Amino acid sequence: MNQTAHVSPLDRSRQAEFQQVIDQKTKPLGALGQLEALALQLALIRQTSTPTLSNPHLLVFAADHGLTAEGVSAYPAAVTYQMVLNFLAGGAAVNVFCRQNGLQLVVCDVGVNGSFAENAPGFVKYKVAPGTRNMRHEQAMTPDECEAAMDAGRTLVDGVHHRDCNVIGFGEMGIGNTSSAALLMHRITKLPLSQCVGRGTGLDDTQLTHKLAVLQAVSDRHADAQTPMELLTALGGLEIAAIVGGMLQAAQNKMVMLVDGFIATSALLVAQAIAPSVRDYCVFCHQSDEAGHRLMLDFLQAKPLLKLDMRLGEGSGCALAYPLLQSATAMLSEMASFASAGVSEKV
Amino acid sequence: MNQTAHVSPLDRSRQAEFQQVIDQKTKPLGALGQLEALALQLALIRQTSTPTLSNPHLLVFAADHGLTAEGVSAYPAAVTYQMVLNFLAGGAAVNVFCRQNGLQLVVCDVGVNGSFAENAPGFVKYKVAPGTRNMRHEQAMTPDECEAAMDAGRTLVDGVHHRDCNVIGFGEMGIGNTSSAALLMHRITKLPLSQCVGRGTGLDDTQLTHKLAVLQAVSDRHADAQTPMELLTALGGLEIAAIVGGMLQAAQNKMVMLVDGFIATSALLVAQAIAPSVRDYCVFCHQSDEAGHRLMLDFLQAKPLLKLDMRLGEGSGCALAYPLLQSATAMLSEMASFASAGVSEKV
């Protein structure tokens, strides 16, 4: 396991050239707004003024959480298993949006408390454990479990990269995982825990107060965890660790990375703490309605493409935003320039 | 010409039924946010819980503006003609985004100062005049010209509707048309003119001050115009009048209507003043970076799907947002319910 990922910052030596290409397209300067910034980023990642997106994948990692024993979620823990079955049957939101927009969906059981038929299409079993331990009383994972989960993410990302995939999104399913995400956020951003904890899939006021108290106790219990790896081991989830590993590998491979959702973004906070340049490869897809997500994005100085008040996870925002990445590359490849179209420039 | 459009409000008798279908999908209640509101609206417009979008079209109306003689635009008036040629060659942003997302683009010359080959594919000539008159000195259009331009919009919309199109967006090209849009906005919303006037395609501070002074003079010159038709005739553009007519017809046909951009939204302000229920059929696609557009959307109590800081017009935001409409219908048609997937509901 190589925790010190070799992630290079973006090579910006051709940035002025790429910006010039964008500025010469037949539109007022800057008139395509955020799409132009996205186009520049894609050009920089792929090192060409006509980048293409190939074989897009969405990896959804699923795992259970021992902390659910403390009553921190509105849904029973069994829903993790049930929703994975729903993914495999093609009926979840992320299935629908991936089919619509042409992303290959791969579901990976990295720690679900339940067994699946192993030969389902689009399913990968990489089960490290049947869920995390109850982090109110012990570390969520042993260091070996955490490394194994990260390896699952790395391996999957490398596998699709070898099949010519250069753009990848990350999703998750895990009842209880907003608790891990909030704790990682609290410890990495140093924001007060109360600003990091939200209603997850639908807690009421009393349940939210309870969740906050439980998470404060968990954070206190693991006050000695300091490094990104220590925090991930103590407070993470197996699916979060897998995403951290996957993100580090994707950035190392210079792939375009789709980031969406409170939980996947908490994984990015960890990945960035390990290798700051990971951030350069991220396209932020959707700002969640989960209260803490906006603060996470502020911390990352990220402006998401969509803000549709969703709070679903699964990587759904990645799949929904993907056509905007295609628009950015189509703009670069297909739009005429002032010169080629014979259009007058600004007077 | 029938200015009193027969636009029916949405039939909401099945709203509870449609909402129930959305609520039973395998996701926390409301977790798809704005996409759920969109799905409900599409179900209500089409009166089915599994609406489909068929043969989507984007109509781009182009026309010139006599007021450009007063120096209100950053680009020379000839750019209207040049950009239509660019549309016909397939090189403008809206061409690229329509091709990407499967919308049929139709470009209509309703008042461009210049001639085009009439047999270009996707081009319709319905030229009422080679541009509006200079509204600093006279009405932009005669009542007959305004009605003819509206008829162009109605006719085109009806034509595609008869070819099984049930979803339609409106775009425009017309150097100087942010001036008409700002004036229509000022007179219909009653907001101060200074809040309605923006930089268009890129004015600097001095030019902006000049534009504001010119538009104030124009507004004073036509202080007697009061009804929506009088305002459109005095202050509009031929392309804006065409969009007004097209929007009224689309709503009358119970089509889903894509609204984007400062100029097209000014046409909606007029259409809504004529037939308030037009608003029910509108999906707001993008909030422009043009200062007044947010205020227009506030006036319409509209929340757009995208906010990408674009300020291009052409209907580009309609084409970019269209995949989100497809996501909303796919969600309704393809997502499993809790019952069908065997997933437990909230405890």
Chai-1 contact restraints between the chains, C-beta under 6 A:
chainA,res_idxA,chainB,res_idxB,connection_type,confidence,min_distance_angstrom,max_distance_angstrom,comment,restraint_id
A,T26,B,N86,contact,1.0,0.0,6.0,A-B,restraint_1
A,T26,B,A92,contact,1.0,0.0,6.0,A-B,restraint_2
A,K27,B,A93,contact,1.0,0.0,6.0,A-B,restraint_3
A,K27,B,L312,contact,1.0,0.0,6.0,A-B,restraint_4
A,P28,B,T201,contact,1.0,0.0,6.0,A-B,restraint_5
A,P28,B,G202,contact,1.0,0.0,6.0,A-B,restraint_6
A,A31,B,R311,contact,1.0,0.0,6.0,A-B,restraint_7
A,A31,B,L312,contact,1.0,0.0,6.0,A-B,restraint_8
A,L32,B,M310,contact,1.0,0.0,6.0,A-B,restraint_9
A,G33,B,D289,contact,1.0,0.0,6.0,A-B,restraint_10
A,G33,B,L308,contact,1.0,0.0,6.0,A-B,restraint_11
A,G33,B,D309,contact,1.0,0.0,6.0,A-B,restraint_12
A,G33,B,M310,contact,1.0,0.0,6.0,A-B,restraint_13
A,Q34,B,L308,contact,1.0,0.0,6.0,A-B,restraint_14
A,Q34,B,D309,contact,1.0,0.0,6.0,A-B,restraint_15
A,L35,B,L308,contact,1.0,0.0,6.0,A-B,restraint_16
A,A74,B,K346,contact,1.0,0.0,6.0,A-B,restraint_17
A,Y75,B,K346,contact,1.0,0.0,6.0,A-B,restraint_18
A,P76,B,S344,contact,1.0,0.0,6.0,A-B,restraint_19
A,P76,B,V347,contact,1.0,0.0,6.0,A-B,restraint_20
A,A78,B,S344,contact,1.0,0.0,6.0,A-B,restraint_21
A,V79,B,S344,contact,1.0,0.0,6.0,A-B,restraint_22
A,Q82,B,V343,contact,1.0,0.0,6.0,A-B,restraint_23
A,N86,B,T26,contact,1.0,0.0,6.0,A-B,restraint_24
A,N86,B,A336,contact,1.0,0.0,6.0,A-B,restraint_25
A,N86,B,A341,contact,1.0,0.0,6.0,A-B,restraint_26
A,N86,B,V343,contact,1.0,0.0,6.0,A-B,restraint_27
A,G91,B,A336,contact,1.0,0.0,6.0,A-B,restraint_28
A,G91,B,A341,contact,1.0,0.0,6.0,A-B,restraint_29
A,A92,B,T26,contact,1.0,0.0,6.0,A-B,restraint_30
A,A93,B,K27,contact,1.0,0.0,6.0,A-B,restraint_31
A,A93,B,M335,contact,1.0,0.0,6.0,A-B,restraint_32
A,V96,B,A330,contact,1.0,0.0,6.0,A-B,restraint_33
A,V96,B,M331,contact,1.0,0.0,6.0,A-B,restraint_34
A,V96,B,E334,contact,1.0,0.0,6.0,A-B,restraint_35
A,V96,B,M335,contact,1.0,0.0,6.0,A-B,restraint_36
A,F97,B,S327,contact,1.0,0.0,6.0,A-B,restraint_37
A,Q100,B,Q326,contact,1.0,0.0,6.0,A-B,restraint_38
A,Q100,B,A330,contact,1.0,0.0,6.0,A-B,restraint_39
A,T201,B,P28,contact,1.0,0.0,6.0,A-B,restraint_40
A,G202,B,P28,contact,1.0,0.0,6.0,A-B,restraint_41
A,G202,B,K346,contact,1.0,0.0,6.0,A-B,restraint_42
A,D289,B,G33,contact,1.0,0.0,6.0,A-B,restraint_43
A,L308,B,G33,contact,1.0,0.0,6.0,A-B,restraint_44
A,L308,B,Q34,contact,1.0,0.0,6.0,A-B,restraint_45
A,L308,B,L35,contact,1.0,0.0,6.0,A-B,restraint_46
A,D309,B,G33,contact,1.0,0.0,6.0,A-B,restraint_47
A,D309,B,Q34,contact,1.0,0.0,6.0,A-B,restraint_48
A,M310,B,L32,contact,1.0,0.0,6.0,A-B,restraint_49
A,M310,B,G33,contact,1.0,0.0,6.0,A-B,restraint_50
A,R311,B,A31,contact,1.0,0.0,6.0,A-B,restraint_51
A,L312,B,K27,contact,1.0,0.0,6.0,A-B,restraint_52
A,L312,B,A31,contact,1.0,0.0,6.0,A-B,restraint_53
A,L320,B,S327,contact,1.0,0.0,6.0,A-B,restraint_54
A,P323,B,P323,contact,1.0,0.0,6.0,A-B,restraint_55
A,Q326,B,Q100,contact,1.0,0.0,6.0,A-B,restraint_56
A,S327,B,F97,contact,1.0,0.0,6.0,A-B,restraint_57
A,S327,B,L320,contact,1.0,0.0,6.0,A-B,restraint_58
A,A330,B,V96,contact,1.0,0.0,6.0,A-B,restraint_59
A,A330,B,Q100,contact,1.0,0.0,6.0,A-B,restraint_60
A,M331,B,V96,contact,1.0,0.0,6.0,A-B,restraint_61
A,E334,B,V96,contact,1.0,0.0,6.0,A-B,restraint_62
A,M335,B,A93,contact,1.0,0.0,6.0,A-B,restraint_63
A,M335,B,V96,contact,1.0,0.0,6.0,A-B,restraint_64
A,A336,B,N86,contact,1.0,0.0,6.0,A-B,restraint_65
A,A336,B,G91,contact,1.0,0.0,6.0,A-B,restraint_66
A,A341,B,N86,contact,1.0,0.0,6.0,A-B,restraint_67
A,A341,B,G91,contact,1.0,0.0,6.0,A-B,restraint_68
A,V343,B,Q82,contact,1.0,0.0,6.0,A-B,restraint_69
A,V343,B,N86,contact,1.0,0.0,6.0,A-B,restraint_70
A,S344,B,P76,contact,1.0,0.0,6.0,A-B,restraint_71
A,S344,B,A78,contact,1.0,0.0,6.0,A-B,restraint_72
A,S344,B,V79,contact,1.0,0.0,6.0,A-B,restraint_73
A,K346,B,A74,contact,1.0,0.0,6.0,A-B,restraint_74
A,K346,B,Y75,contact,1.0,0.0,6.0,A-B,restraint_75
A,K346,B,G202,contact,1.0,0.0,6.0,A-B,restraint_76
A,V347,B,P76,contact,1.0,0.0,6.0,A-B,restraint_77
